[in-house]
């Protein structure tokens, strides 16, 4: 205990081993749904379900261990929601790239993030992007997840006349997805720990009892990771058209991580007197290291989880909390049969609930100023309607610069935003 106290500075943070362990378990329960959801999404890209399950657990564990042991923060990591959907539906199914090339893009985005953290360029980038665009992008990712959830459950279907229309709500997948969403939302409101995971498992069990799903077992030795291990195609990721994909992975991870770190740290009173996060460089590098490791193992971008707040509310203040989460992800490796029993409609409700949380950023937009409101709406709507996070980011930047410039609001623009908008516009005009 003395060793743990000295290493993690438990006494200095006014915490103890018992509190940190409880906080770690709490955080894990609130984010364990990713163990089921991530393989479900990435397997649609043609990846082996069992291998992705193992890669998800290992990448999350690596991220948590680096964050806890090196940065000493109670912030857990795992493959990010939204980024996994972009990987499958945007890059592989949408743009036609192989999942191996997509993994290469994830690796390069993680490497770039790592270099930005070392040379301290990340602060300049973060400060250069207007809050308006950040809000629109966050909301857009939420709406993108909502569209995926509704599509997977058959609630929204293709229609040649109207593009989309309402599906058959009498079908089991639609009923189970809506039931899961209702249960998760209600449990979250009641502040039940592990609401999302309870909803997923509850729907799965209900479907089994009613004969709509098969039980594949509870525990076994972990599946082989061979189908995805070191399968990333680095040369394929260097295709010119893939640069926008790498940028999208990098951009979303950069702001997702920075926002989560500051938000969680503020809740845990971990910021210094100037409102800054000590050791933020280490925290950022932990995130980027986990992304590179995840790409090598066979999963999409790994990022910091806002669900870490639940552990902080439970008293977690040091990296020991994150280390506990990491160990629990390793233990989860032996529950592959259970993960394989989770049907897509059981995770659809979880996706829809996460979408609700992310779309909440729209409430913070300045709707009184049309030069701010319009880019927010364009970025938010473009992602689900184009089925691409990258296109939403691009259209958001272009609309922001064009509207501000035409309105004479040049003071709201900075070189970074202008350059990015011009690059995006050139790509649309000359590369299609």
C-alpha positions as CSV (number, residue, x, y, z in Angstrom):
1,X,0.0,0.0,0.0
2,X,2.9,2.3,0.8
3,X,4.4,1.7,-2.6
4,X,1.1,2.6,-4.3
5,X,0.7,5.6,-2.1
6,X,4.1,7.0,-3.1
7,X,3.8,6.2,-6.8
8,X,0.3,7.6,-7.4
9,X,0.6,10.3,-4.7
10,X,-2.7,9.0,-3.1
11,X,-2.3,10.9,0.2
12,X,-1.4,14.1,-1.7
13,X,-4.7,13.8,-3.6
14,X,-6.6,13.0,-0.4
15,X,-7.6,9.5,-1.6
16,X,-6.7,5.9,-0.8
17,X,-6.4,2.5,-2.5
18,X,-10.0,1.4,-1.7
19,X,-11.5,4.5,-3.1
20,X,-9.5,4.3,-6.3
21,X,-10.4,0.7,-6.9
22,X,-14.1,1.5,-6.4
23,X,-13.8,4.4,-8.8
24,X,-12.1,2.2,-11.4
25,X,-14.8,-0.4,-11.2
26,X,-17.5,2.3,-11.6
27,X,-15.8,3.8,-14.6
28,X,-15.4,0.4,-16.2
29,X,-19.1,-0.4,-15.8
30,X,-20.1,2.8,-17.5
31,X,-17.9,2.3,-20.5
32,X,-17.8,-1.5,-20.8
33,X,-20.4,-1.3,-23.6
34,X,-17.6,-0.6,-26.0
35,X,-16.5,-4.3,-25.6
36,X,-19.7,-5.3,-27.4
37,X,-20.3,-2.2,-29.6
38,X,-16.9,-1.9,-31.2
39,X,-16.6,-5.4,-32.6
40,X,-20.2,-5.1,-33.9
41,X,-19.4,-2.0,-35.8
42,X,-16.0,-2.9,-37.2
43,X,-17.0,-6.4,-38.2
44,X,-19.3,-4.7,-40.7
45,X,-16.1,-3.5,-42.4
46,X,-15.1,-7.1,-43.0
47,X,-12.9,-7.5,-39.9
48,X,-13.0,-10.6,-37.8
49,X,-15.3,-10.1,-34.9
50,X,-13.3,-12.1,-32.4
51,X,-10.0,-10.5,-33.3
52,X,-11.6,-7.0,-33.0
53,X,-13.0,-8.0,-29.6
54,X,-9.5,-8.9,-28.4
55,X,-8.0,-5.8,-30.0
56,X,-10.6,-3.6,-28.3
57,X,-9.8,-5.0,-24.8
58,X,-6.1,-4.8,-25.3
59,X,-6.0,-1.3,-26.8
60,X,-8.2,-0.1,-24.0
61,X,-6.0,-1.7,-21.4
62,X,-2.8,-0.2,-22.9
63,X,-4.4,3.2,-23.0
64,X,-5.5,3.0,-19.4
65,X,-2.2,1.7,-18.2
66,X,-0.2,4.5,-20.0
67,X,-2.6,7.1,-18.8
68,X,-2.5,5.8,-15.2
69,X,1.1,4.8,-14.8
70,X,2.7,7.7,-16.8
71,X,0.3,10.6,-16.7
72,X,-1.2,9.6,-13.3
73,X,-4.8,10.7,-14.2
74,X,-8.0,8.8,-13.4
75,X,-9.0,8.9,-17.1
76,X,-9.9,5.7,-18.9
77,X,-9.3,5.0,-22.6
78,X,-10.9,2.8,-25.2
79,X,-11.7,2.8,-29.0
80,X,-13.9,5.9,-29.5
81,X,-17.5,6.0,-30.5
82,X,-18.1,8.0,-33.7
83,X,-14.6,7.3,-34.9
84,X,-15.3,3.5,-35.1
85,X,-18.5,4.4,-37.1
86,X,-16.5,6.7,-39.4
87,X,-14.0,3.9,-39.9
88,X,-16.6,1.4,-41.1
89,X,-19.3,3.4,-42.7
90,X,-17.3,6.3,-44.0
91,X,-13.9,5.0,-45.0
92,X,-14.4,1.3,-45.8
93,X,-18.1,1.0,-46.9
94,X,-18.4,4.6,-48.0
95,X,-15.1,5.4,-49.7
96,X,-14.3,1.9,-50.7
97,X,-10.9,1.5,-48.9
98,X,-9.8,-1.7,-47.3
99,X,-10.0,-2.0,-43.6
100,X,-6.3,-2.6,-43.6
101,X,-5.7,0.8,-45.2
102,X,-8.2,2.4,-42.7
103,X,-6.1,0.9,-39.9
104,X,-3.0,2.5,-41.5
105,X,-4.8,5.9,-41.5
106,X,-5.6,5.4,-37.8
107,X,-1.9,4.7,-37.1
108,X,-0.7,7.8,-39.0
109,X,-3.3,10.0,-37.2
110,X,-2.0,8.6,-33.9
111,X,1.6,9.2,-34.9
112,X,0.8,12.8,-36.0
113,X,-1.1,13.3,-32.7
114,X,2.0,12.0,-30.8
115,X,4.3,14.4,-32.7
116,X,2.0,17.4,-32.1
117,X,2.1,16.6,-28.4
118,X,5.9,16.4,-28.3
119,X,6.4,19.6,-30.1
120,X,3.5,21.4,-28.3
121,X,1.7,22.4,-31.4
122,X,-1.5,21.0,-30.1
123,X,-2.3,24.1,-28.1
124,X,-2.0,26.3,-31.1
125,X,-4.3,24.1,-33.1
126,X,-6.9,23.8,-30.4
127,X,-6.9,27.5,-29.8
128,X,-7.1,28.2,-33.5
129,X,-10.4,26.3,-34.1
130,X,-13.5,28.4,-33.2
131,X,-15.8,27.0,-30.5
132,X,-18.6,27.2,-33.1
133,X,-17.0,24.5,-35.2
134,X,-16.2,22.4,-32.3
135,X,-19.9,22.4,-31.2
136,X,-21.1,21.6,-34.7
137,X,-18.7,18.8,-35.1
138,X,-19.5,17.2,-31.7
139,X,-23.2,17.4,-32.5
140,X,-22.7,16.1,-36.0
141,X,-20.9,13.0,-34.7
142,X,-23.9,12.4,-32.4
143,X,-26.4,12.7,-35.3
144,X,-24.2,10.4,-37.4
145,X,-24.3,7.8,-34.6
146,X,-28.1,8.2,-34.4
147,X,-28.4,7.6,-38.1
148,X,-26.3,4.4,-37.9
149,X,-28.4,3.2,-34.9
150,X,-31.7,3.8,-36.7
151,X,-30.4,2.1,-39.8
152,X,-29.0,-0.9,-38.0
153,X,-32.3,-1.5,-36.2
154,X,-34.4,-1.1,-39.4
155,X,-36.2,1.9,-38.0
156,X,-35.0,4.0,-40.9
157,X,-34.7,2.4,-44.3
158,X,-33.8,3.5,-47.8
159,X,-36.5,4.9,-50.1
160,X,-35.8,5.6,-53.8
161,X,-38.3,8.5,-53.8
162,X,-37.4,10.2,-50.4
163,X,-33.9,8.7,-49.8
164,X,-35.0,7.6,-46.3
165,X,-38.3,6.6,-44.7
166,X,-39.7,4.9,-41.6
167,X,-39.1,1.1,-41.5
168,X,-41.4,-1.6,-40.1
169,X,-41.6,-0.9,-36.4
170,X,-43.4,-4.2,-35.8
171,X,-40.2,-6.2,-36.6
172,X,-38.2,-7.5,-33.6
173,X,-35.0,-5.6,-34.3
174,X,-36.8,-2.2,-34.2
175,X,-38.8,-3.1,-31.1
176,X,-35.7,-4.4,-29.2
177,X,-33.6,-1.3,-30.3
178,X,-36.3,1.1,-29.1
179,X,-36.8,-0.8,-25.9
180,X,-33.1,-0.7,-25.2
181,X,-32.9,3.0,-25.8
182,X,-35.9,3.7,-23.5
183,X,-34.4,1.5,-20.7
184,X,-30.9,3.0,-21.0
185,X,-32.2,6.6,-21.0
186,X,-34.4,6.0,-18.0
187,X,-31.6,4.2,-16.0
188,X,-29.2,7.1,-16.9
189,X,-31.7,9.6,-15.6
190,X,-32.0,7.6,-12.4
191,X,-28.2,7.6,-12.2
192,X,-27.9,3.8,-12.2
193,X,-24.2,2.8,-12.7
194,X,-23.7,0.9,-15.9
195,X,-27.0,2.0,-17.4
196,X,-25.7,1.5,-21.0
197,X,-24.3,-2.0,-20.3
198,X,-27.5,-3.0,-18.4
199,X,-29.6,-1.9,-21.4
200,X,-27.5,-3.9,-23.9
201,X,-27.4,-7.1,-21.8
202,X,-31.1,-6.7,-20.9
203,X,-32.2,-6.6,-24.5
204,X,-29.9,-9.5,-25.4
205,X,-31.4,-11.7,-22.6
206,X,-35.0,-10.7,-23.5
207,X,-34.3,-11.6,-27.2
208,X,-32.9,-15.0,-26.1
209,X,-35.8,-15.8,-23.9
210,X,-38.3,-15.0,-26.7
211,X,-36.3,-17.0,-29.2
212,X,-35.0,-14.1,-31.3
213,X,-31.4,-14.6,-30.4
214,X,-29.0,-17.5,-29.6
215,X,-26.9,-17.8,-26.5
216,X,-23.3,-18.3,-27.4
217,X,-21.9,-19.0,-23.9
218,X,-20.4,-16.8,-21.1
219,X,-16.6,-17.5,-20.9
220,X,-13.8,-19.1,-22.9
221,X,-10.2,-18.5,-23.7
222,X,-9.8,-15.3,-25.8
223,X,-10.2,-15.6,-29.6
224,X,-7.1,-15.3,-31.8
225,X,-6.1,-11.8,-32.7
226,X,-4.1,-13.1,-35.7
227,X,-6.7,-11.9,-38.3
228,X,-6.1,-8.2,-37.5
229,X,-2.7,-8.1,-35.7
230,X,-0.3,-6.0,-37.7
231,X,-2.6,-6.1,-40.7
232,X,-2.6,-2.3,-41.2
233,X,-1.7,-1.2,-44.7
234,X,0.6,1.8,-44.2
235,X,1.3,2.3,-47.9
236,X,-2.4,2.2,-48.8
237,X,-3.0,4.8,-46.1
238,X,-0.6,7.2,-47.9
239,X,-2.9,7.6,-50.9
240,X,-3.6,11.3,-51.5
241,X,-7.3,10.9,-51.0
242,X,-6.7,9.3,-47.6
243,X,-5.1,12.5,-46.3
244,X,-8.6,13.9,-45.5
245,X,-9.4,10.6,-43.7
246,X,-6.2,10.8,-41.6
247,X,-7.0,14.5,-40.8
248,X,-10.6,13.5,-39.8
249,X,-9.3,10.8,-37.4
250,X,-6.7,13.3,-36.0
251,X,-9.1,16.2,-35.7
252,X,-11.9,14.4,-34.0
253,X,-9.5,12.6,-31.6
254,X,-7.6,15.9,-30.8
255,X,-10.7,17.8,-29.7
256,X,-12.4,14.8,-28.2
257,X,-9.4,14.1,-26.1
258,X,-8.7,17.7,-25.1
259,X,-12.3,18.3,-24.3
260,X,-12.6,15.2,-22.2
261,X,-9.4,15.8,-20.3
262,X,-10.4,19.3,-19.4
263,X,-14.0,18.4,-18.6
264,X,-13.1,15.4,-16.4
265,X,-10.2,17.2,-14.7
266,X,-12.5,20.2,-13.9
267,X,-15.0,17.9,-12.3
268,X,-12.3,16.2,-10.3
269,X,-10.7,19.6,-9.3
270,X,-7.4,18.5,-10.9
271,X,-6.8,21.8,-12.7
272,X,-4.2,24.2,-11.4
273,X,-4.8,27.7,-10.2
274,X,-4.7,29.0,-13.8
275,X,-7.3,26.5,-15.0
276,X,-4.7,24.4,-16.8
277,X,-4.2,20.7,-16.6
278,X,-0.7,19.7,-15.3
279,X,1.0,17.0,-17.3
280,X,-1.4,17.5,-20.2
281,X,1.4,16.6,-22.6
282,X,1.7,13.1,-21.0
283,X,-2.0,12.7,-21.1
284,X,-2.2,13.5,-24.8
285,X,0.8,11.2,-25.6
286,X,-0.9,8.4,-23.7
287,X,-3.9,8.9,-26.0
288,X,-1.9,8.9,-29.2
289,X,0.3,5.9,-28.1
290,X,-2.9,3.9,-27.4
291,X,-4.2,4.8,-30.9
292,X,-1.0,3.6,-32.6
293,X,-1.0,0.4,-30.5
294,X,-4.7,-0.1,-31.3
295,X,-4.1,0.2,-35.0
296,X,-1.4,-2.4,-34.8
297,X,-3.7,-4.7,-32.9
298,X,-6.7,-4.1,-35.1
299,X,-9.1,-1.5,-33.9
300,X,-10.1,2.1,-34.7
301,X,-8.8,5.2,-32.9
302,X,-8.5,4.9,-29.1
303,X,-9.4,8.0,-27.1
304,X,-10.2,9.3,-23.6
305,X,-13.7,8.6,-22.3
306,X,-16.0,11.1,-20.8
307,X,-17.5,8.2,-18.8
308,X,-14.4,8.6,-16.6
309,X,-16.4,11.3,-14.8
310,X,-18.4,8.6,-13.1
311,X,-15.2,7.3,-11.5
312,X,-14.2,10.8,-10.4
313,X,-17.6,11.3,-8.8
314,X,-16.9,8.1,-6.9
315,X,-13.7,9.5,-5.5
316,X,-11.1,8.6,-8.1
317,X,-8.3,11.2,-8.2
318,X,-5.1,9.4,-9.5
319,X,-3.9,7.1,-12.2
320,X,-4.6,4.1,-10.0
321,X,-8.3,4.4,-11.1
322,X,-7.3,4.1,-14.7
323,X,-5.0,1.1,-14.0
324,X,-7.9,-0.7,-12.3
325,X,-10.0,-0.1,-15.5
326,X,-7.2,-1.5,-17.6
327,X,-7.1,-4.7,-15.6
328,X,-10.8,-5.1,-15.9
329,X,-10.5,-4.8,-19.7
330,X,-7.9,-7.6,-19.6
331,X,-10.3,-9.8,-17.6
332,X,-13.0,-9.1,-20.2
333,X,-10.9,-11.0,-22.7
334,X,-12.3,-14.2,-21.3
335,X,-16.0,-13.1,-22.0
336,X,-15.8,-13.4,-25.8
337,X,-18.7,-15.8,-26.1
338,X,-20.9,-13.3,-24.3
339,X,-19.8,-10.5,-26.6
340,X,-20.5,-12.7,-29.6
341,X,-24.1,-13.2,-28.4
342,X,-24.9,-9.5,-28.5
343,X,-27.0,-8.7,-31.6
344,X,-26.7,-5.5,-33.6
345,X,-30.1,-4.3,-32.4
346,X,-29.1,-4.6,-28.8
347,X,-26.2,-2.1,-29.4
348,X,-28.4,0.2,-31.5
349,X,-30.1,1.5,-28.4
350,X,-26.8,2.3,-26.8
351,X,-25.6,4.2,-30.0
352,X,-28.8,6.2,-29.9
353,X,-28.3,7.1,-26.3
354,X,-24.7,8.2,-26.9
355,X,-26.0,10.3,-29.8
356,X,-28.3,12.1,-27.4
357,X,-25.4,13.0,-25.2
358,X,-23.2,14.3,-28.1
359,X,-26.0,16.3,-29.7
360,X,-26.4,18.2,-26.5
361,X,-23.5,20.5,-27.6
362,X,-26.0,22.3,-29.9
363,X,-27.5,23.9,-26.8
364,X,-24.3,25.9,-26.4
365,X,-24.2,27.3,-29.9
366,X,-24.9,31.0,-30.4
367,X,-28.1,30.8,-32.3
368,X,-28.6,34.6,-32.1
369,X,-25.7,35.1,-34.5
370,X,-26.4,33.6,-37.9
371,X,-22.7,33.7,-38.9
372,X,-22.1,31.2,-36.0
373,X,-25.4,29.3,-36.2
374,X,-25.2,28.5,-39.9
375,X,-21.8,26.7,-39.8
376,X,-22.9,24.8,-36.7
377,X,-26.0,23.5,-38.5
378,X,-24.1,22.7,-41.7
379,X,-21.4,20.7,-39.9
380,X,-24.0,18.9,-37.8
381,X,-26.3,18.0,-40.6
382,X,-23.7,17.1,-43.2
383,X,-22.3,14.2,-41.2
384,X,-25.4,12.1,-41.0
385,X,-26.6,13.1,-44.5
386,X,-23.3,12.4,-46.2
387,X,-22.7,9.5,-43.9
388,X,-19.2,10.9,-43.3
389,X,-17.5,12.7,-40.4
390,X,-14.8,14.0,-42.7
391,X,-17.2,15.6,-45.2
392,X,-19.1,17.2,-42.3
393,X,-15.8,18.7,-40.9
394,X,-14.9,20.0,-44.4
395,X,-18.2,21.6,-45.1
396,X,-18.2,23.1,-41.6
397,X,-14.9,24.8,-42.2
398,X,-15.7,26.1,-45.6
399,X,-19.1,27.5,-44.6
400,X,-17.6,29.2,-41.5
401,X,-14.9,31.0,-43.4
402,X,-17.1,31.9,-46.4
403,X,-19.9,33.3,-44.2
404,X,-17.6,35.2,-41.9
405,X,-15.7,36.7,-44.8
406,X,-18.8,37.8,-46.7
407,X,-20.2,39.3,-43.5
408,X,-17.1,41.4,-43.0
409,X,-16.3,39.5,-39.8
410,X,-12.6,39.0,-40.6
411,X,-11.7,39.4,-37.0
412,X,-13.3,36.0,-36.3
413,X,-11.0,34.3,-38.7
414,X,-7.4,33.2,-38.2
415,X,-4.8,31.8,-40.6
416,X,-5.2,28.1,-39.5
417,X,-9.0,28.1,-40.1
418,X,-8.6,29.9,-43.5
419,X,-5.9,27.5,-44.7
420,X,-7.9,24.5,-43.7
421,X,-11.0,25.8,-45.4
422,X,-9.1,26.5,-48.6
423,X,-7.6,23.0,-48.6
424,X,-11.0,21.4,-48.1
425,X,-12.5,23.6,-50.9
426,X,-9.6,22.7,-53.3
427,X,-10.2,19.0,-52.6
428,X,-13.9,19.2,-53.4
429,X,-13.2,21.3,-56.6
430,X,-10.3,19.4,-58.0
431,X,-10.4,15.9,-56.5
432,X,-14.2,15.4,-56.5
